[in-house]
Amino acid sequence: MMGKQLTILFWGFIYGEVLGYIVSALSGYTFDAKLSGLIPMIGGFIVINCLSYFVKDSQEK
């Protein structure tokens, strides 16, 4: 379970950086690397924990 959460944090940060850079370039705002990486990382962490609460593994007993 911890490996899945670390993977979500890593990819959330990477995708947030890419998306933040593209949005800031298109809109003309300054790019803030920490903020554009941290917000999707926390959002992904919350979403994956909520989904794992509602969707249980069929082999888990």
N, C-alpha and C positions, 0 to 999 in steps of 0.2 A: 504494500500500500504506500509506503514511504517513497519508493522508487517512482511510482506514478505521479505523486505530488511534486517531486523534484523535477521530473520531466515537464510537467505542466508549468512550473515556475520558470524553467529555462526557456521553453518555447514561447511562453507568454511574453517574456522579456524580449526575445529576438523579434517576434512578430510586432510587438509594440514599438520597438525601435524603427523597424522598416516602415510601418504605417505612420508613425509620428513624423518621420523624415519626409515621406511623400506628402502628407497633409500640410506640413509646414512649408514645403517648397511650393505647393500649389496655391496656398492661401497667402503667402508672403509674410507669415509670422516667423519669429526666431525659433529655432529648434532647441528644445530642452531635453537632453538625453535621459536624465534621471527620471523626469516626470513621465515621459512617453514610454519608458520601460517599466516603471514601477506600477503605474495604474493598471495596465493589462495583466501584469504578473499577479497582482492582488485579485483582480476580477476573475482571472482564470482559476486561481486557487479556490475562491468562493464558489464558483460555478461547479467545479469538479467535485468539491465536497458535498454540495447540495445534490448533485446528480447521483453520487455514490450512496447517499442516504435513501433516495427514492428508488433507485434501480439496484436491486440486490442480485448477487451472483447465484445462479441456479444450483451450483454445486456446494455453496456455503450452507452449513447446517449449524 
